[in-house]
Amino acid sequence: MSNSKKDSEILFKLFHNFVQNMTNSQYESLINGFSEIKVVEKNININDEYVYLNILSEVNSESTFEGKQTLIKNKFSQKNDLIQLAKFIDIQVKSRDTIDELINKIIPKAEELKGEIDYKLTRENTKEENLSHLSLAFENSMDAKEARDLIVNSPLYSNKNELLKFARTFDVYPDRGASIDSIVDALIKSVVEAKLRSYKIRQKL
């Protein structure tokens, strides 16, 4: 879990917007203990998120409104793709919204979220770079304990979803209900120990 000031600001903003959009009855129900807040993961994979952030950053870099409109139209030819982008930045969409109306909603929202978008892009770039280094070190490791320490001492060890994604890059598919340590064990067996067994067999030959 990140402790940066910027992450905290984003979280507080999310809570603020959530409360602002509640009805009086929902608010009363929540503070009286009759309702609860749940986190529901958006069905957006990490690659789509990175693409969306980059496009929104490009939109913000355009100096004119017309330029922003043209850029979005060049990137998204289908209405449904625009709807997904709008939902990504929490824009309320209506089924009757036209492509132009969606674009005209996205542009000011992107401008409003500029600082957040730039921050997330920087963070994603840093995360991807660190993950790339970790993946290379893990793949090249010839020692099971060393490989385990690489994962245990990384942010992946405290984030099961990210650890599962990491496992999939090595064609390892543990059950989502498995514990973090079980996922690490599966990775070690499938990648490092399998490589060591193969190496020993070649040595005997």
Backbone as JSON, one array per atom type, in Angstrom:
{
  "sequence": "MSNSKKDSEILFKLFHNFVQNMTNSQYESLINGFSEIKVVEKNININDEYVYLNILSEVNSESTFEGKQTLIKNKFSQKNDLIQLAKFIDIQVKSRDTIDELINKIIPKAEELKGEIDYKLTRENTKEENLSHLSLAFENSMDAKEARDLIVNSPLYSNKNELLKFARTFDVYPDRGASIDSIVDALIKSVVEAKLRSYKIRQKL",
  "N": [[0.85, -1.2, 0.0], [0.56, 2.19, -0.84], [1.99, 5.13, 0.64], [2.14, 7.72, -0.12], [1.73, 11.28, -0.26], [0.3, 12.27, -2.45], [-1.17, 10.03, -3.28], [-2.85, 9.78, -1.09], [-4.31, 12.14, -1.31], [-5.73, 11.64, -3.69], [-7.3, 9.51, -2.84], [-8.87, 10.69, -0.8], [-10.26, 12.49, -2.36], [-11.79, 10.76, -3.92], [-13.46, 9.67, -1.95], [-14.78, 11.98, -1.17], [-16.18, 12.68, -3.53], [-17.78, 10.45, -3.69], [-19.43, 10.68, -1.41], [-20.68, 13.09, -2.0], [-22.33, 12.37, -4.11], [-24.24, 10.79, -3.0], [-27.61, 10.0, -2.02], [-29.9, 11.57, 0.33], [-31.18, 9.61, 1.87], [-29.49, 7.41, 1.48], [-27.19, 8.38, 2.67], [-28.01, 8.71, 5.35], [-28.62, 6.06, 5.96], [-26.09, 4.92, 5.8], [-24.54, 6.25, 7.82], [-25.96, 5.46, 10.02], [-25.42, 2.86, 10.23], [-26.74, 0.95, 8.7], [-26.01, 0.43, 6.15], [-23.17, -0.37, 4.07], [-19.85, 0.38, 2.86], [-18.38, -0.84, -0.04], [-15.57, -2.08, -1.88], [-15.34, -2.38, -5.28], [-13.74, -3.96, -7.83], [-12.79, -2.49, -10.86], [-13.45, -3.64, -14.16], [-11.02, -3.47, -15.76], [-8.11, -4.02, -17.48], [-4.58, -3.88, -16.77], [-3.12, -3.02, -18.98], [-5.0, -1.66, -20.59], [-5.59, 0.43, -18.87], [-3.16, 1.83, -18.82], [-3.02, 2.63, -21.49], [-5.31, 4.29, -21.66], [-4.59, 6.33, -19.84], [-2.37, 7.44, -21.14], [-3.55, 8.41, -23.5], [-5.34, 10.3, -22.48], [-3.5, 12.06, -21.4], [-2.3, 12.96, -23.75], [-4.49, 14.26, -24.84], [-4.78, 16.39, -23.06], [-2.48, 17.76, -23.68], [-2.97, 18.97, -26.06], [-3.56, 22.15, -27.5], [-5.91, 23.42, -28.31], [-9.53, 23.25, -28.17], [-10.74, 22.09, -30.35], [-8.63, 20.65, -31.39], [-8.3, 18.75, -29.4], [-10.72, 17.39, -29.64], [-10.43, 16.27, -32.23], [-8.22, 14.6, -31.85], [-9.23, 12.67, -30.03], [-11.27, 11.55, -31.56], [-9.75, 10.39, -33.57], [-8.51, 8.41, -32.14], [-10.54, 6.85, -31.1], [-12.95, 5.16, -32.71], [-15.3, 3.87, -32.32], [-18.37, 4.09, -30.55], [-18.78, 2.63, -28.18], [-16.18, 2.23, -27.26], [-15.49, 4.81, -26.52], [-17.29, 5.16, -24.46], [-16.24, 3.4, -22.57], [-13.83, 4.7, -22.0], [-14.85, 7.06, -20.9], [-16.13, 6.04, -18.62], [-13.91, 5.14, -17.28], [-12.8, 7.46, -16.23], [-14.75, 8.12, -14.5], [-17.11, 9.35, -15.51], [-20.5, 10.05, -15.81], [-22.48, 8.35, -18.01], [-24.95, 8.33, -20.62], [-27.22, 6.24, -22.39], [-28.2, 7.42, -24.64], [-26.33, 9.32, -25.32], [-24.4, 10.93, -27.76], [-21.53, 10.41, -29.93], [-20.12, 12.83, -30.15], [-21.12, 14.19, -27.93], [-20.17, 12.6, -25.85], [-17.42, 12.96, -26.19], [-17.26, 15.69, -25.64], [-17.8, 15.64, -22.97], [-15.68, 14.22, -21.96], [-13.36, 15.78, -22.46], [-13.29, 18.22, -20.72], [-13.25, 16.87, -18.27], [-10.88, 15.45, -18.39], [-9.1, 17.59, -18.33], [-9.65, 18.56, -15.8], [-8.65, 16.48, -14.27], [-5.96, 16.53, -14.75], [-3.51, 16.78, -13.18], [-3.69, 14.48, -11.62], [-3.74, 12.5, -13.59], [-1.2, 12.8, -14.81], [0.41, 12.2, -12.61], [-0.31, 9.51, -12.09], [0.57, 8.33, -14.46], [3.34, 8.71, -14.28], [3.83, 7.21, -12.01], [3.01, 4.67, -12.92], [4.86, 4.25, -14.95], [7.22, 4.06, -13.47], [6.59, 1.87, -11.87], [6.28, -0.13, -13.83], [8.87, -0.24, -14.8], [10.28, -1.11, -12.51], [9.03, -3.55, -12.15], [9.8, -4.87, -14.44], [12.54, -5.16, -14.01], [12.46, -6.83, -11.76], [11.17, -9.09, -12.82], [13.08, -9.96, -14.69], [15.26, -10.54, -13.02], [14.14, -12.56, -11.45], [13.54, -14.51, -13.36], [16.09, -15.19, -14.2], [17.23, -16.26, -11.97], [18.98, -18.81, -10.22], [18.59, -20.0, -7.87], [16.42, -21.15, -5.47], [15.76, -20.04, -2.96], [16.79, -17.46, -3.16], [15.22, -16.51, -5.29], [12.7, -16.6, -4.09], [13.05, -14.7, -2.07], [13.3, -12.4, -3.63], [10.68, -11.94, -4.49], [9.24, -11.86, -2.06], [10.34, -9.61, -0.85], [9.42, -7.61, -2.44], [6.88, -5.25, -3.66], [4.88, -6.88, -4.66], [4.35, -8.93, -2.93], [2.54, -8.07, -1.09], [0.3, -7.62, -2.5], [-2.07, -9.35, -3.83], [-3.5, -9.53, -6.29], [-1.77, -8.27, -8.12], [0.36, -9.99, -7.88], [-0.7, -12.33, -8.96], [-1.02, -11.49, -11.61], [1.65, -11.16, -12.25], [2.49, -13.81, -12.06], [1.12, -14.88, -14.24], [2.57, -13.88, -16.37], [4.59, -15.65, -16.57], [3.36, -17.85, -17.48], [2.09, -19.21, -15.44], [-0.6, -20.25, -13.59], [-2.12, -19.89, -10.89], [-4.79, -20.78, -8.62], [-7.29, -18.33, -7.94], [-8.16, -18.26, -5.39], [-6.07, -19.11, -3.89], [-3.51, -18.79, -1.36], [-1.16, -16.07, -0.8], [1.42, -17.03, -0.26], [1.2, -19.59, -1.32], [0.93, -19.02, -4.01], [3.42, -17.91, -4.53], [4.96, -20.19, -4.04], [4.1, -21.8, -6.17], [5.1, -20.35, -8.33], [7.88, -20.52, -7.84], [8.29, -23.29, -8.1], [7.44, -23.76, -10.74], [9.01, -22.11, -12.33], [11.74, -21.55, -11.33], [12.64, -23.96, -9.96], [11.96, -25.84, -11.89], [13.64, -25.06, -13.93], [16.1, -25.55, -12.76], [15.98, -28.36, -12.49], [15.94, -29.08, -15.18], [18.44, -28.14, -15.92], [20.16, -29.78, -14.43], [19.59, -32.25, -15.56], [20.58, -31.86, -18.15], [23.26, -31.59, -17.53], [23.92, -34.15, -16.71], [23.6, -35.51, -19.06]],
  "CA": [[0.0, 0.0, 0.0], [1.35, 3.41, -0.94], [1.76, 6.12, 1.69], [2.49, 9.03, -0.62], [0.75, 12.34, -0.05], [-0.55, 12.37, -3.63], [-2.13, 8.92, -3.24], [-3.85, 10.11, -0.06], [-5.18, 13.18, -1.88], [-6.63, 10.99, -4.64], [-8.26, 8.71, -2.08], [-9.81, 11.61, -0.14], [-11.11, 13.05, -3.41], [-12.75, 9.71, -4.26], [-14.45, 9.62, -0.86], [-15.57, 13.21, -1.23], [-17.12, 12.56, -4.65], [-18.74, 9.4, -3.34], [-20.4, 11.24, -0.46], [-21.44, 14.14, -2.7], [-23.3, 11.76, -5.02], [-25.2, 9.98, -2.26], [-28.89, 10.62, -1.67], [-30.04, 11.75, 1.78], [-31.52, 8.33, 2.49], [-28.28, 6.58, 1.47], [-26.29, 8.95, 3.66], [-28.54, 8.37, 6.68], [-28.48, 4.62, 6.12], [-24.68, 4.61, 6.01], [-24.04, 6.71, 9.13], [-26.68, 4.74, 11.07], [-24.94, 1.48, 10.25], [-27.61, 0.05, 7.95], [-25.37, 0.19, 4.86], [-21.71, -0.43, 4.15], [-19.11, 0.73, 1.65], [-17.58, -1.95, -0.56], [-14.71, -1.79, -3.02], [-15.57, -3.27, -6.41], [-12.67, -3.75, -8.8], [-13.23, -2.24, -12.23], [-13.03, -4.65, -15.12], [-10.08, -2.82, -16.68], [-6.8, -4.61, -17.25], [-3.52, -2.88, -16.56], [-2.71, -2.47, -20.28], [-6.01, -0.67, -20.97], [-5.42, 1.59, -17.99], [-1.98, 2.56, -19.29], [-3.4, 3.24, -22.77], [-6.23, 5.39, -21.35], [-3.84, 7.43, -19.22], [-1.54, 8.08, -22.17], [-4.43, 9.15, -24.41], [-5.83, 11.48, -21.74], [-2.37, 12.99, -21.31], [-2.18, 13.56, -25.08], [-5.62, 15.19, -24.98], [-4.45, 17.59, -22.27], [-1.35, 18.48, -24.3], [-3.47, 19.75, -27.2], [-3.81, 23.53, -27.06], [-7.25, 23.9, -28.64], [-10.62, 22.3, -27.94], [-10.93, 21.36, -31.61], [-7.53, 19.7, -31.48], [-8.61, 17.67, -28.46], [-11.8, 16.6, -30.25], [-9.89, 15.52, -33.35], [-7.35, 13.56, -31.32], [-10.06, 11.6, -29.46], [-11.96, 10.88, -32.67], [-8.77, 9.56, -34.26], [-8.16, 7.29, -31.27], [-11.72, 6.02, -30.84], [-13.93, 5.24, -33.8], [-16.52, 3.24, -31.87], [-19.0, 4.73, -29.4], [-18.58, 1.82, -26.99], [-14.82, 2.49, -26.76], [-15.55, 6.11, -25.85], [-18.02, 4.95, -23.2], [-15.3, 2.79, -21.63], [-12.91, 5.75, -21.58], [-15.6, 7.95, -20.02], [-16.32, 5.34, -17.35], [-12.59, 5.06, -16.64], [-12.59, 8.68, -15.45], [-15.95, 8.3, -13.67], [-18.12, 10.21, -16.13], [-21.81, 9.42, -15.93], [-22.89, 8.34, -19.42], [-26.32, 7.92, -20.92], [-27.27, 5.43, -23.61], [-28.51, 8.28, -25.79], [-25.21, 10.22, -25.6], [-23.77, 10.75, -29.07], [-20.07, 10.42, -29.87], [-19.69, 14.21, -29.88], [-21.48, 14.52, -26.54], [-19.22, 11.89, -24.99], [-16.13, 13.65, -26.31], [-17.38, 16.98, -24.95], [-17.77, 15.36, -21.53], [-14.35, 13.71, -21.62], [-12.32, 16.82, -22.52], [-13.15, 18.99, -19.48], [-12.91, 15.97, -17.17], [-9.45, 15.18, -18.52], [-8.42, 18.8, -17.87], [-9.83, 18.61, -14.34], [-7.84, 15.42, -13.66], [-4.62, 16.57, -15.34], [-2.47, 16.48, -12.2], [-3.84, 13.08, -11.23], [-3.35, 11.67, -14.73], [0.26, 12.89, -14.93], [0.99, 11.48, -11.47], [-0.52, 8.08, -12.29], [1.44, 7.9, -15.55], [4.7, 8.64, -13.73], [3.86, 6.06, -11.09], [2.92, 3.45, -13.71], [6.14, 4.06, -15.64], [8.18, 3.6, -12.46], [6.17, 0.52, -11.49], [6.59, -1.04, -14.94], [10.33, -0.39, -14.85], [10.67, -1.95, -11.37], [8.5, -4.9, -12.4], [10.63, -5.45, -15.49], [13.8, -5.58, -13.36], [12.14, -7.97, -10.9], [10.88, -10.23, -13.69], [14.34, -10.42, -15.27], [16.06, -11.14, -11.95], [13.48, -13.81, -11.05], [13.69, -15.48, -14.45], [17.5, -15.61, -14.3], [17.69, -16.82, -10.71], [19.25, -20.25, -10.19], [18.51, -20.38, -6.47], [15.03, -21.03, -5.06], [15.63, -19.1, -1.83], [17.03, -16.12, -3.7], [14.04, -16.14, -6.07], [11.61, -16.33, -3.15], [13.34, -13.41, -1.42], [13.03, -11.33, -4.6], [9.24, -11.65, -4.47], [8.83, -11.5, -0.69], [10.82, -8.26, -0.55], [8.87, -6.68, -3.43], [5.48, -4.87, -3.39], [3.98, -7.94, -5.1], [4.02, -9.84, -1.82], [1.4, -7.53, -0.32], [-0.78, -7.34, -3.44], [-2.36, -10.65, -4.45], [-3.89, -9.37, -7.69], [-0.56, -7.99, -8.91], [1.17, -11.21, -7.87], [-1.33, -13.23, -9.93], [-0.67, -10.97, -12.94], [3.07, -11.47, -12.42], [2.57, -15.25, -12.32], [0.63, -15.16, -15.59], [3.61, -13.56, -17.36], [5.44, -16.85, -16.67], [2.44, -18.95, -17.8], [1.71, -19.9, -14.2], [-1.98, -19.82, -13.34], [-2.63, -20.39, -9.62], [-6.18, -20.48, -8.31], [-7.44, -17.01, -7.33], [-8.39, -18.44, -3.96], [-4.83, -19.54, -3.23], [-2.85, -17.78, -0.53], [0.0, -15.43, -1.44], [2.57, -17.94, -0.17], [0.97, -20.71, -2.26], [1.21, -18.5, -5.35], [4.88, -17.81, -4.61], [5.45, -21.57, -4.17], [3.82, -22.25, -7.54], [6.06, -19.67, -9.19], [9.2, -21.09, -7.62], [8.32, -24.64, -8.66], [7.25, -23.76, -12.19], [10.03, -21.33, -13.04], [13.12, -21.74, -10.85], [12.96, -25.37, -9.73], [11.87, -26.53, -13.18], [14.85, -24.71, -14.67], [17.2, -26.26, -12.11], [15.88, -29.77, -12.86], [16.35, -29.18, -16.57], [19.9, -27.91, -15.97], [20.81, -30.98, -13.89], [19.45, -33.31, -16.56], [21.53, -31.57, -19.23], [24.61, -31.84, -17.01], [24.12, -35.61, -16.72], [23.73, -35.94, -20.44]],
  "C": [[0.88, 1.24, 0.0], [0.98, 4.38, 0.17], [2.02, 7.53, 1.21], [1.35, 10.03, -0.4], [-0.22, 12.43, -1.23], [-1.58, 11.24, -3.66], [-3.23, 9.2, -2.23], [-4.82, 11.16, -0.58], [-6.19, 12.58, -2.85], [-7.7, 10.2, -3.91], [-9.3, 9.59, -1.41], [-10.78, 12.21, -1.16], [-12.18, 12.04, -3.82], [-13.85, 9.61, -3.22], [-15.37, 10.83, -0.91], [-16.62, 13.13, -2.34], [-18.19, 11.52, -4.38], [-19.84, 9.94, -2.44], [-21.29, 12.28, -1.14], [-22.54, 13.57, -3.59], [-24.32, 10.87, -4.32], [-26.5, 10.74, -2.05], [-28.95, 10.77, -0.15], [-30.33, 10.44, 2.49], [-30.31, 7.39, 2.54], [-27.3, 7.05, 2.54], [-26.72, 8.56, 5.08], [-28.36, 6.88, 6.96], [-27.05, 4.24, 6.45], [-24.22, 5.02, 7.41], [-24.75, 6.03, 10.29], [-26.33, 3.26, 11.11], [-25.79, 0.48, 9.51], [-27.06, -0.26, 6.55], [-23.87, 0.11, 5.07], [-21.09, -0.06, 2.81], [-18.28, -0.46, 1.23], [-16.74, -1.48, -1.74], [-14.96, -2.83, -4.09], [-14.53, -2.96, -7.47], [-13.23, -3.55, -10.2], [-12.66, -3.3, -13.16], [-12.15, -4.02, -16.2], [-8.71, -3.45, -16.44], [-5.73, -3.52, -17.27], [-3.06, -2.25, -17.88], [-3.68, -1.41, -20.77], [-5.84, 0.6, -20.15], [-4.26, 2.47, -18.48], [-2.28, 3.29, -20.59], [-4.3, 4.45, -22.52], [-5.48, 6.59, -20.77], [-3.0, 8.17, -20.24], [-2.38, 8.92, -23.12], [-4.94, 10.42, -23.73], [-4.73, 12.52, -21.59], [-2.15, 13.69, -22.65], [-3.28, 14.59, -25.3], [-5.3, 16.49, -24.26], [-3.32, 18.4, -22.89], [-1.78, 19.28, -25.52], [-3.9, 21.14, -26.73], [-5.22, 24.02, -27.34], [-8.3, 22.81, -28.39], [-10.85, 21.45, -29.18], [-9.85, 20.3, -31.79], [-7.76, 18.49, -30.58], [-9.7, 16.76, -29.04], [-11.27, 15.71, -31.36], [-9.03, 14.35, -32.87], [-8.18, 12.38, -30.8], [-10.77, 10.83, -30.57], [-11.01, 9.97, -33.45], [-8.41, 8.3, -33.47], [-9.32, 6.31, -31.09], [-12.75, 6.19, -31.94], [-15.28, 4.66, -33.4], [-17.06, 3.91, -30.61], [-18.73, 3.96, -28.11], [-17.19, 2.02, -26.39], [-14.77, 3.82, -26.02], [-16.26, 5.99, -24.51], [-17.08, 4.35, -22.15], [-14.29, 3.81, -21.12], [-13.6, 6.7, -20.6], [-15.8, 7.31, -18.64], [-15.01, 5.26, -16.56], [-12.31, 6.29, -15.78], [-13.88, 9.11, -14.74], [-16.92, 9.35, -14.21], [-19.43, 9.43, -16.24], [-22.26, 9.5, -17.4], [-24.33, 7.87, -19.55], [-26.32, 7.18, -22.26], [-27.52, 6.29, -24.84], [-27.39, 9.28, -26.11], [-24.62, 9.9, -26.97], [-22.25, 10.75, -28.88], [-19.56, 11.81, -29.51], [-19.98, 14.61, -28.43], [-20.53, 13.83, -25.56], [-17.86, 12.58, -25.0], [-16.15, 14.97, -25.54], [-17.47, 16.82, -23.44], [-16.36, 14.96, -21.09], [-13.31, 14.81, -21.54], [-12.2, 17.62, -21.24], [-12.79, 18.12, -18.27], [-11.43, 15.65, -17.19], [-8.64, 16.38, -18.02], [-8.48, 18.9, -16.35], [-8.9, 17.62, -13.63], [-6.39, 15.44, -14.12], [-3.52, 16.17, -14.36], [-2.5, 15.02, -11.8], [-3.39, 12.14, -12.35], [-1.83, 11.64, -14.88], [0.95, 12.1, -13.82], [0.87, 9.97, -11.67], [0.37, 7.53, -13.4], [2.88, 7.74, -15.06], [4.85, 7.42, -12.83], [3.84, 4.75, -11.86], [4.23, 3.17, -14.44], [7.19, 3.52, -14.69], [7.87, 2.16, -12.06], [6.53, -0.49, -12.56], [8.1, -1.3, -15.03], [10.82, -1.32, -13.74], [10.23, -3.4, -11.59], [9.33, -5.62, -13.46], [11.95, -5.96, -14.91], [13.57, -6.82, -12.5], [11.92, -9.23, -11.74], [12.16, -10.83, -14.27], [15.19, -11.14, -14.22], [15.48, -12.49, -11.53], [13.7, -14.89, -12.1], [15.11, -16.03, -14.52], [18.02, -16.28, -13.04], [17.88, -18.34, -10.82], [19.21, -20.76, -8.76], [17.09, -20.12, -5.96], [14.85, -20.03, -3.92], [15.81, -17.66, -2.3], [15.81, -15.62, -4.47], [12.87, -15.81, -5.16], [11.81, -14.98, -2.46], [13.06, -12.24, -2.34], [11.56, -10.93, -4.55], [8.79, -11.18, -3.1], [9.22, -10.07, -0.34], [10.33, -7.21, -1.55], [7.44, -6.31, -3.05], [4.48, -5.94, -3.8], [3.49, -8.8, -3.94], [2.84, -9.35, -1.0], [0.21, -7.22, -1.23], [-1.07, -8.6, -4.26], [-2.71, -10.53, -5.93], [-2.68, -9.12, -8.59], [0.34, -9.22, -8.97], [0.62, -12.24, -8.87], [-1.0, -12.8, -11.36], [0.79, -11.3, -13.25], [3.24, -12.95, -12.76], [2.15, -15.57, -13.75], [1.67, -14.83, -16.66], [4.58, -14.73, -17.54], [4.6, -18.09, -17.0], [2.16, -19.83, -16.6], [0.35, -19.35, -13.8], [-2.53, -20.42, -12.04], [-4.11, -20.04, -9.46], [-6.28, -19.14, -7.6], [-7.68, -17.11, -5.83], [-7.16, -18.87, -3.19], [-4.24, -18.41, -2.4], [-1.65, -17.2, -1.28], [1.21, -16.37, -1.4], [2.43, -19.12, -1.12], [1.27, -20.27, -3.69], [2.72, -18.38, -5.56], [5.48, -19.2, -4.8], [5.27, -22.08, -5.6], [4.79, -21.63, -8.53], [7.45, -20.28, -9.08], [9.32, -22.46, -8.29], [8.29, -24.62, -10.19], [8.37, -23.07, -12.96], [11.45, -21.72, -12.61], [13.47, -23.22, -10.71], [12.9, -26.18, -11.02], [13.13, -26.28, -14.0], [16.06, -25.45, -14.09], [17.18, -27.75, -12.46], [16.36, -29.99, -14.3], [17.86, -29.04, -16.71], [20.65, -29.15, -15.5], [20.74, -32.13, -14.88], [20.43, -33.12, -17.7], [22.96, -31.85, -18.8], [24.93, -33.33, -17.03], [24.3, -36.15, -18.13], [25.12, -35.54, -20.99]]
}
